Structure formats: structure tokens, C-alpha cells
Amino acid sequence: MEKGIVPQCARCKSKECRDGKDCFSQTPRHKPLYYDGVAKLHQAASAVEARYYGKETRLGEIVLLAKELGYQKIGLAFCIGLSEEARIIESILSKHFEVVSVCCKVSGIDKRDFALQQISSQNDEVMCNPAGQAQLLNEAETQFNVICGLCVGHDAIFARLSNAPVTTLIAKDRVLAHNPAAAIYCQYVRKHFDKNT
């Protein structure tokens, strides 16, 4: 980013960019980002948005996007706590694609091997292994990977190490039944963030 430009778009009330305004004079720098490596993905994403806007669920859009791109092999990286959801997702996706699914606890690595903090020091705990999930899906040569409930941070590791493009179907939120947007929509939950913790 050019020196001196610090976007604060979340604070903008007018959002004139929707009407074509280039607030930061960045169009000449940004347009080339959509050539080559991401052009096909971008075109497919825009096609799905245009054809199915407000008509399809996120899971439906994932299927449509993967079909638009001609993908045949989909990866599913899921949290063990969402095993039942993963089973259902896999059964739906497998009607259209070959699905390779990998649980977060794959390889059974003890947290103590990396001196990781445990939820309970009384128990043996196996760590989440997002790097291993990514590696296994890379080796399986998946073309598109779907995250189902990986922990905050673990999802970032997985996305960083995945060779294939990654999308999130379920964002983990243990408190809000995996609906993190509820923290924004519900004033009672939002008050929690007013505290100095």
C-alpha cells in the first residue's frame, strides 16, 4: 500500500465506491490483481453471485462455484466437534464431487509435544492439526477446500498452507451455535464487548 493510505472503510457512511468512486486512487494498482492466477476464480465467483443472488444458501453456492470452475475433487477440513455436520456436508458434496475429508485431530499429536496450553491440565489432550489437514489435502490434490468449524487461528493456518483455494462454510462459535454474526445482531451479546477485558 502506498505510504499514507490507511483505509477506514468500515467507518465510511456514504460508500461511494458502490457508485464507482476510487476513494484512494488505487484502481490502476488493483485491476492487475485480477489477471492470471485469480482471474478464473473471480469470474466464476461473479457469475454465481449474478445468477443466484439471494436464491441459494452458502452450501449451494459452494457447489455451484465448484461446478462453474469444473472442479471434481473437493477437500473438507472439519473440526471433530462438528463431525455430524461434516458427515452431512460430505454426503451432499459427494453427490457432485469426489470429497476428501480430514478431521482436525488427524495424527493424534499430543499438545505437550509443542508445550501448548491445555483446556484442562487434568487430561491428556490432542492438539488440532490444521497444518496436517492442509498437507493431506494438498497431497490428495484437492482443487477447492471447504472449512467446517476450524478454531480461530487454526483456520488461518489451514488457509495459509492450503495449495487449493479455501472457503469457509461454518465458522466456529462455541457460544453462539456457530453463528458468529449473532454477536453483532444481538445487543445483549454486543454489550459483552463494551467491557474492558
Backbone as CSV, one residue per row, in Angstrom:
resi,resn,N_x,N_y,N_z,CA_x,CA_y,CA_z,C_x,C_y,C_z
1,MET,0.847,-1.184,0.000,0.000,0.000,0.000,0.884,1.236,0.000
2,GLU,0.436,2.226,-0.716,1.200,3.465,-0.764,1.256,4.087,0.619
3,LYS,2.393,4.707,0.914,2.580,5.339,2.206,1.532,6.427,2.414
4,GLY,0.953,6.434,3.603,-0.028,7.458,3.936,-1.468,7.011,3.761
5,ILE,-1.715,5.926,3.002,-3.085,5.451,2.817,-3.412,4.450,3.914
6,VAL,-4.385,4.800,4.742,-4.854,3.912,5.806,-6.376,3.812,5.677
7,PRO,-6.870,2.814,4.941,-8.319,2.705,4.760,-9.057,2.513,6.089
8,GLN,-10.163,3.192,6.218,-11.078,3.028,7.358,-12.495,2.884,6.793
9,CYS,-12.648,1.988,5.837,-13.910,1.855,5.109,-15.087,1.491,6.011
10,ALA,-14.849,0.782,7.096,-15.943,0.412,7.996,-16.585,1.652,8.627
11,ARG,-15.837,2.736,8.713,-16.355,3.970,9.316,-17.054,4.869,8.299
12,CYS,-16.916,4.579,7.024,-17.496,5.408,5.958,-19.006,5.207,5.912
13,LYS,-19.757,6.309,5.864,-21.218,6.222,5.823,-21.761,6.277,4.399
14,SER,-21.023,6.851,3.459,-21.564,7.040,2.104,-21.309,5.854,1.178
15,LYS,-20.198,5.158,1.339,-19.835,4.013,0.485,-20.000,4.368,-1.008
16,GLU,-19.390,5.479,-1.402,-19.487,5.927,-2.798,-18.751,5.007,-3.758
17,CYS,-17.936,4.112,-3.226,-17.257,3.136,-4.083,-18.284,2.300,-4.838
18,ARG,-19.459,2.094,-4.231,-20.531,1.329,-4.884,-20.953,1.985,-6.198
19,ASP,-20.773,3.299,-6.269,-21.135,4.038,-7.480,-19.933,4.294,-8.386
20,GLY,-18.792,3.703,-8.053,-17.620,3.806,-8.921,-16.552,4.776,-8.469
21,LYS,-16.698,5.380,-7.310,-15.680,6.320,-6.835,-14.437,5.553,-6.370
22,ASP,-13.279,6.025,-6.786,-11.995,5.437,-6.382,-11.399,6.323,-5.288
23,CYS,-11.858,6.115,-4.068,-11.515,6.993,-2.942,-10.014,7.125,-2.697
24,PHE,-9.273,6.060,-2.957,-7.835,6.062,-2.652,-6.972,6.097,-3.914
25,SER,-7.592,6.301,-5.068,-6.877,6.322,-6.356,-6.032,5.062,-6.545
26,GLN,-6.651,3.921,-6.301,-5.933,2.646,-6.358,-6.345,1.754,-7.528
27,THR,-7.318,2.186,-8.334,-7.788,1.342,-9.434,-6.658,0.835,-10.324
28,PRO,-5.706,1.673,-10.745,-4.632,1.165,-11.611,-3.775,0.075,-10.938
29,ARG,-3.673,0.113,-9.621,-2.895,-0.903,-8.896,-3.713,-2.168,-8.644
30,HIS,-5.027,-2.023,-8.478,-5.860,-3.162,-8.104,-6.319,-4.002,-9.287
31,LYS,-6.572,-3.375,-10.428,-7.058,-4.146,-11.573,-6.116,-5.291,-11.963
32,PRO,-4.823,-5.094,-12.015,-3.927,-6.195,-12.402,-3.953,-7.389,-11.437
33,LEU,-4.461,-7.196,-10.218,-4.544,-8.297,-9.267,-5.500,-9.391,-9.741
34,TYR,-6.381,-9.052,-10.673,-7.408,-9.995,-11.142,-7.057,-10.669,-12.463
35,TYR,-5.831,-10.470,-12.923,-5.364,-11.193,-14.099,-4.664,-12.462,-13.632
36,ASP,-4.388,-13.318,-14.536,-3.602,-14.538,-14.301,-4.176,-15.427,-13.209
37,GLY,-3.504,-15.516,-12.045,-3.792,-16.500,-11.015,-5.213,-16.567,-10.501
38,VAL,-5.877,-15.443,-10.340,-7.220,-15.469,-9.758,-8.327,-15.121,-10.757
39,ALA,-7.980,-14.901,-12.005,-8.977,-14.451,-12.979,-10.133,-15.439,-13.115
40,LYS,-9.827,-16.720,-13.276,-10.870,-17.729,-13.470,-11.753,-17.845,-12.223
41,LEU,-11.136,-17.840,-11.051,-11.882,-17.918,-9.793,-12.777,-16.695,-9.626
42,HIS,-12.249,-15.529,-9.953,-13.006,-14.292,-9.827,-14.200,-14.268,-10.778
43,GLN,-13.991,-14.701,-12.013,-15.083,-14.740,-12.983,-16.178,-15.710,-12.537
44,ALA,-15.770,-16.867,-12.030,-16.746,-17.864,-11.568,-17.523,-17.342,-10.363
45,ALA,-16.824,-16.719,-9.410,-17.488,-16.174,-8.221,-18.495,-15.098,-8.616
46,SER,-18.121,-14.245,-9.551,-19.024,-13.186,-10.013,-20.230,-13.770,-10.747
47,ALA,-20.013,-14.841,-11.508,-21.114,-15.490,-12.232,-22.119,-16.096,-11.259
48,VAL,-21.624,-16.778,-10.221,-22.520,-17.371,-9.230,-23.291,-16.278,-8.492
49,GLU,-22.598,-15.205,-8.127,-23.271,-14.090,-7.447,-24.379,-13.517,-8.327
50,ALA,-24.075,-13.273,-9.603,-25.046,-12.654,-10.506,-26.255,-13.549,-10.761
51,ARG,-26.029,-14.838,-10.940,-27.122,-15.756,-11.296,-27.986,-16.174,-10.112
52,TYR,-27.375,-16.224,-8.926,-28.081,-16.828,-7.790,-28.216,-15.891,-6.592
53,TYR,-28.047,-14.599,-6.822,-28.085,-13.611,-5.743,-29.378,-13.741,-4.931
54,GLY,-29.243,-14.050,-3.652,-30.395,-14.168,-2.774,-31.251,-15.405,-3.003
55,LYS,-30.781,-16.335,-3.828,-31.573,-17.520,-4.159,-30.973,-18.809,-3.619
56,GLU,-29.698,-18.794,-3.289,-29.008,-20.026,-2.870,-28.394,-19.872,-1.490
57,THR,-28.321,-20.970,-0.765,-27.600,-20.998,0.505,-26.105,-20.951,0.224
58,ARG,-25.325,-20.752,1.263,-23.870,-20.760,1.080,-23.395,-22.131,0.598
59,LEU,-23.950,-23.201,1.162,-23.575,-24.541,0.710,-23.931,-24.728,-0.763
60,GLY,-25.094,-24.245,-1.164,-25.482,-24.304,-2.572,-24.538,-23.523,-3.459
61,GLU,-24.106,-22.354,-2.991,-23.172,-21.539,-3.767,-21.804,-22.205,-3.888
62,ILE,-21.398,-22.931,-2.857,-20.125,-23.658,-2.932,-20.200,-24.712,-4.037
63,VAL,-21.300,-25.448,-4.083,-21.488,-26.455,-5.133,-21.474,-25.786,-6.504
64,LEU,-22.220,-24.700,-6.653,-22.310,-24.004,-7.934,-20.964,-23.432,-8.366
65,LEU,-20.221,-22.849,-7.430,-18.907,-22.288,-7.755,-17.950,-23.383,-8.223
66,ALA,-17.908,-24.475,-7.482,-17.005,-25.573,-7.850,-17.365,-26.151,-9.215
67,LYS,-18.656,-26.253,-9.502,-19.080,-26.740,-10.825,-18.704,-25.746,-11.912
68,GLU,-18.906,-24.466,-11.631,-18.564,-23.409,-12.594,-17.083,-23.481,-12.965
69,LEU,-16.258,-23.848,-11.998,-14.815,-23.936,-12.216,-14.386,-25.296,-12.770
70,GLY,-15.334,-26.216,-12.874,-15.007,-27.536,-13.407,-14.249,-28.414,-12.427
71,TYR,-14.324,-28.088,-11.140,-13.623,-28.879,-10.137,-14.302,-30.231,-9.967
72,GLN,-13.481,-31.233,-9.679,-14.002,-32.579,-9.466,-13.676,-33.113,-8.081
73,LYS,-12.636,-32.553,-7.448,-12.209,-33.058,-6.141,-12.202,-31.934,-5.115
74,ILE,-13.037,-32.085,-4.083,-13.211,-31.070,-3.050,-12.652,-31.600,-1.728
75,GLY,-11.955,-30.734,-0.997,-11.463,-31.076,0.334,-12.389,-30.511,1.396
76,LEU,-12.562,-31.267,2.473,-13.374,-30.815,3.602,-12.528,-30.926,4.859
77,ALA,-12.124,-29.777,5.400,-11.331,-29.730,6.632,-12.284,-29.375,7.757
78,PHE,-12.497,-30.331,8.681,-13.522,-30.104,9.694,-13.005,-30.318,11.110
79,CYS,-13.716,-29.674,12.041,-13.447,-29.824,13.461,-14.149,-31.083,13.954
80,ILE,-13.496,-31.799,14.836,-14.080,-33.021,15.394,-15.401,-32.727,16.118
81,GLY,-15.528,-31.511,16.640,-16.758,-31.113,17.318,-17.931,-30.923,16.372
82,LEU,-17.649,-30.872,15.091,-18.703,-30.757,14.079,-18.693,-31.989,13.167
83,SER,-18.425,-33.132,13.746,-18.366,-34.380,12.981,-19.688,-34.700,12.302
84,GLU,-20.787,-34.483,13.006,-22.093,-34.782,12.416,-22.389,-33.841,11.252
85,GLU,-22.077,-32.549,11.436,-22.258,-31.584,10.351,-21.382,-31.967,9.157
86,ALA,-20.145,-32.362,9.425,-19.220,-32.765,8.355,-19.759,-33.970,7.589
87,ARG,-20.348,-34.924,8.307,-20.907,-36.105,7.660,-22.023,-35.703,6.693
88,ILE,-22.877,-34.769,7.126,-23.976,-34.308,6.271,-23.442,-33.520,5.072
89,ILE,-22.494,-32.626,5.336,-21.886,-31.833,4.250,-21.238,-32.751,3.230
90,GLU,-20.490,-33.735,3.721,-19.816,-34.682,2.819,-20.827,-35.430,1.968
91,SER,-21.934,-35.830,2.564,-22.944,-36.579,1.804,-23.572,-35.709,0.717
92,ILE,-23.723,-34.422,0.972,-24.275,-33.503,-0.028,-23.252,-33.233,-1.125
93,LEU,-22.023,-32.895,-0.734,-20.989,-32.599,-1.725,-20.650,-33.814,-2.583
94,SER,-20.693,-35.006,-1.987,-20.299,-36.214,-2.726,-21.303,-36.588,-3.817
95,LYS,-22.455,-35.945,-3.846,-23.399,-36.145,-4.949,-22.900,-35.472,-6.222
96,HIS,-21.950,-34.538,-6.048,-21.463,-33.750,-7.179,-19.959,-33.900,-7.424
97,PHE,-19.202,-34.257,-6.368,-17.741,-34.259,-6.456,-17.161,-35.452,-5.701
98,GLU,-15.890,-35.719,-5.979,-15.137,-36.608,-5.097,-14.746,-35.758,-3.888
99,VAL,-15.017,-36.239,-2.689,-14.740,-35.463,-1.480,-13.677,-36.174,-0.652
100,VAL,-12.662,-35.401,-0.250,-11.629,-35.880,0.660,-11.812,-35.094,1.952
101,SER,-12.077,-35.789,3.065,-12.338,-35.083,4.323,-11.273,-35.423,5.354
102,VAL,-10.880,-34.398,6.118,-9.831,-34.566,7.119,-10.256,-33.895,8.422
103,CYS,-10.239,-34.672,9.503,-10.595,-34.209,10.841,-9.446,-33.399,11.452
104,CYS,-9.774,-32.467,12.313,-8.762,-31.595,12.924,-7.781,-32.343,13.830
105,LYS,-8.175,-33.475,14.356,-7.299,-34.210,15.274,-6.443,-35.250,14.550
106,VAL,-6.424,-35.189,13.218,-5.662,-36.156,12.429,-4.221,-36.259,12.954
107,SER,-3.715,-37.452,13.041,-2.366,-37.803,13.506,-2.247,-37.884,15.020
108,GLY,-3.245,-37.419,15.766,-3.264,-37.595,17.221,-2.051,-37.050,17.953
109,ILE,-1.611,-35.854,17.621,-0.405,-35.264,18.226,-0.733,-34.667,19.593
110,ASP,0.026,-35.049,20.586,-0.180,-34.568,21.956,0.200,-33.094,22.055
111,LYS,-0.633,-32.304,22.726,-0.332,-30.880,22.916,1.004,-30.669,23.626
112,ARG,1.363,-31.597,24.495,2.616,-31.443,25.246,3.843,-31.507,24.342
113,ASP,3.697,-32.111,23.176,4.826,-32.174,22.236,5.278,-30.783,21.808
114,PHE,4.354,-29.808,21.874,4.673,-28.436,21.498,4.482,-27.465,22.664
115,ALA,4.369,-28.012,23.859,4.159,-27.205,25.070,2.973,-26.259,24.913
116,LEU,1.893,-26.774,24.340,0.694,-25.964,24.127,-0.163,-25.935,25.383
117,GLN,-0.775,-24.809,25.624,-1.687,-24.684,26.753,-2.857,-25.628,26.556
118,GLN,-3.286,-26.266,27.645,-4.378,-27.221,27.584,-5.655,-26.622,28.146
119,ILE,-6.794,-27.146,27.726,-8.081,-26.713,28.258,-8.181,-27.162,29.711
120,SER,-7.730,-28.389,29.967,-7.718,-28.940,31.319,-6.402,-29.669,31.537
121,SER,-5.650,-29.233,32.526,-4.358,-29.871,32.791,-4.517,-31.279,33.361
122,GLN,-5.738,-31.643,33.752,-6.019,-32.954,34.328,-6.014,-34.060,33.269
123,ASN,-6.224,-33.694,31.998,-6.411,-34.686,30.939,-5.292,-34.638,29.910
124,ASP,-5.127,-35.749,29.210,-4.281,-35.748,28.017,-5.091,-35.089,26.907
125,GLU,-4.462,-34.185,26.153,-5.178,-33.501,25.085,-4.407,-33.586,23.780
126,VAL,-5.117,-33.942,22.742,-4.561,-33.991,21.403,-4.782,-32.623,20.759
127,MET,-3.743,-32.112,20.124,-3.854,-30.785,19.507,-4.605,-30.846,18.183
128,CYS,-5.172,-29.711,17.789,-5.715,-29.565,16.448,-4.534,-29.486,15.488
129,ASN,-4.689,-30.022,14.297,-3.581,-30.160,13.353,-3.953,-29.571,11.991
130,PRO,-4.186,-28.243,11.918,-4.583,-27.654,10.636,-3.495,-27.737,9.571
131,ALA,-2.233,-27.709,9.976,-1.150,-27.842,9.002,-1.176,-29.236,8.383
132,GLY,-1.427,-30.240,9.223,-1.535,-31.603,8.721,-2.751,-31.782,7.828
133,GLN,-3.870,-31.140,8.199,-5.057,-31.206,7.346,-4.742,-30.644,5.964
134,ALA,-4.078,-29.492,5.934,-3.729,-28.869,4.653,-2.785,-29.765,3.865
135,GLN,-1.805,-30.317,4.545,-0.838,-31.173,3.848,-1.514,-32.403,3.228
136,LEU,-2.403,-33.030,3.984,-3.095,-34.213,3.454,-3.978,-33.857,2.258
137,LEU,-4.658,-32.722,2.321,-5.486,-32.310,1.183,-4.624,-31.876,-0.001
138,ASN,-3.479,-31.257,0.276,-2.541,-30.916,-0.806,-2.070,-32.186,-1.509
139,GLU,-1.725,-33.196,-0.711,-1.242,-34.459,-1.278,-2.341,-35.185,-2.040
140,ALA,-3.594,-34.997,-1.624,-4.724,-35.598,-2.334,-5.077,-34.806,-3.596
141,GLU,-4.420,-33.650,-3.764,-4.604,-32.772,-4.920,-6.056,-32.300,-5.063
142,THR,-6.632,-31.894,-3.919,-7.960,-31.293,-3.979,-7.872,-29.981,-4.737
143,GLN,-8.966,-29.618,-5.376,-8.986,-28.402,-6.191,-9.610,-27.215,-5.472
144,PHE,-10.367,-27.515,-4.426,-11.078,-26.469,-3.673,-11.307,-27.041,-2.280
145,ASN,-11.006,-26.268,-1.237,-11.141,-26.763,0.125,-12.169,-25.964,0.912
146,VAL,-12.970,-26.692,1.685,-14.050,-26.111,2.468,-13.745,-26.305,3.948
147,ILE,-13.795,-25.213,4.705,-13.596,-25.270,6.155,-14.937,-25.447,6.837
148,CYS,-14.970,-26.394,7.765,-16.159,-26.643,8.570,-15.771,-26.581,10.041
149,GLY,-15.886,-25.384,10.636,-15.737,-25.230,12.075,-14.340,-25.294,12.643
150,LEU,-13.307,-25.006,11.873,-11.972,-24.971,12.472,-11.879,-23.793,13.443
151,CYS,-11.089,-23.969,14.489,-10.923,-22.923,15.504,-10.345,-21.649,14.897
152,VAL,-10.621,-20.526,15.537,-9.997,-19.264,15.148,-8.479,-19.443,15.253
153,GLY,-7.770,-19.080,14.234,-6.317,-19.261,14.192,-5.943,-20.541,13.470
154,HIS,-6.590,-21.639,13.835,-6.353,-22.889,13.113,-6.853,-22.759,11.682
155,ASP,-7.989,-22.052,11.507,-8.493,-21.817,10.154,-7.489,-20.987,9.344
156,ALA,-6.826,-20.044,10.007,-5.835,-19.203,9.328,-4.621,-20.031,8.897
157,ILE,-4.178,-20.933,9.775,-3.057,-21.817,9.427,-3.433,-22.678,8.232
158,PHE,-4.637,-23.264,8.293,-5.079,-24.123,7.198,-5.117,-23.351,5.884
159,ALA,-5.727,-22.168,5.889,-5.854,-21.373,4.667,-4.488,-20.962,4.123
160,ARG,-3.581,-20.664,5.018,-2.244,-20.242,4.586,-1.474,-21.378,3.919
161,LEU,-1.667,-22.606,4.405,-0.882,-23.731,3.907,-1.578,-24.527,2.807
162,SER,-2.832,-24.261,2.555,-3.561,-24.981,1.511,-3.098,-24.548,0.129
163,ASN,-2.832,-25.519,-0.727,-2.489,-25.198,-2.121,-3.724,-24.761,-2.903
164,ALA,-4.869,-25.316,-2.564,-6.117,-25.011,-3.267,-6.792,-23.807,-2.621
165,PRO,-7.636,-23.108,-3.383,-8.422,-22.027,-2.784,-9.278,-22.568,-1.637
166,VAL,-9.530,-21.715,-0.642,-10.261,-22.121,0.565,-11.469,-21.218,0.762
167,THR,-12.593,-21.826,1.162,-13.755,-21.064,1.588,-14.248,-21.638,2.909
168,THR,-14.953,-20.840,3.671,-15.486,-21.285,4.948,-16.985,-21.495,4.817
169,LEU,-17.447,-22.675,5.189,-18.878,-22.953,5.230,-19.418,-22.667,6.626
170,ILE,-18.733,-23.190,7.656,-19.157,-22.954,9.040,-17.984,-22.334,9.793
171,ALA,-18.227,-21.150,10.375,-17.236,-20.503,11.231,-17.561,-20.888,12.671
172,LYS,-16.587,-21.468,13.354,-16.838,-21.951,14.712,-17.141,-20.806,15.673
173,ASP,-18.207,-20.977,16.429,-18.514,-20.114,17.560,-19.221,-20.995,18.582
174,ARG,-18.456,-21.475,19.552,-18.984,-22.432,20.533,-20.117,-21.825,21.373
175,VAL,-20.081,-20.521,21.584,-21.061,-19.868,22.434,-22.358,-19.587,21.679
176,LEU,-22.254,-19.266,20.400,-23.412,-18.823,19.623,-23.845,-19.834,18.558
177,ALA,-23.668,-21.118,18.861,-24.122,-22.192,17.954,-23.600,-21.994,16.536
178,HIS,-22.329,-21.603,16.434,-21.650,-21.417,15.148,-22.316,-20.358,14.273
179,ASN,-22.832,-19.330,14.929,-23.408,-18.182,14.236,-22.731,-16.925,14.786
180,PRO,-21.469,-16.681,14.388,-20.730,-15.558,14.978,-21.362,-14.196,14.738
181,ALA,-22.187,-14.066,13.708,-22.830,-12.780,13.447,-23.820,-12.394,14.547
182,ALA,-24.267,-13.371,15.323,-25.200,-13.070,16.413,-24.591,-12.103,17.425
183,ALA,-23.280,-12.110,17.570,-22.608,-11.184,18.489,-22.782,-9.738,18.039
184,ILE,-23.033,-9.543,16.773,-23.225,-8.203,16.232,-24.701,-7.817,16.266
185,TYR,-25.576,-8.782,15.944,-27.002,-8.503,15.841,-27.721,-8.418,17.181
186,CYS,-27.207,-9.095,18.202,-27.889,-9.142,19.495,-27.259,-8.130,20.453
187,GLN,-28.036,-7.125,20.866,-27.491,-6.075,21.731,-26.995,-6.625,23.063
188,TYR,-27.612,-7.699,23.543,-27.209,-8.263,24.828,-25.833,-8.913,24.748
189,VAL,-25.576,-9.560,23.655,-24.252,-10.155,23.452,-23.238,-9.054,23.162
190,ARG,-23.637,-8.063,22.376,-22.732,-6.973,21.986,-22.229,-6.203,23.205
191,LYS,-23.050,-6.114,24.253,-22.634,-5.401,25.462,-21.388,-6.014,26.086
192,HIS,-21.204,-7.311,25.862,-20.016,-8.013,26.377,-18.726,-7.345,25.898
193,PHE,-18.751,-6.801,24.692,-17.548,-6.201,24.108,-17.296,-4.789,24.616
194,ASP,-18.247,-4.222,25.379,-18.050,-2.904,25.980,-17.157,-2.984,27.217
195,LYS,-17.033,-4.189,27.761,-16.214,-4.357,28.973,-14.730,-4.272,28.625
196,ASN,-13.971,-3.756,29.556,-12.519,-3.729,29.374,-11.953,-5.048,29.906
197,THR,-11.745,-6.002,28.983,-11.224,-7.312,29.418,-9.796,-7.488,28.971
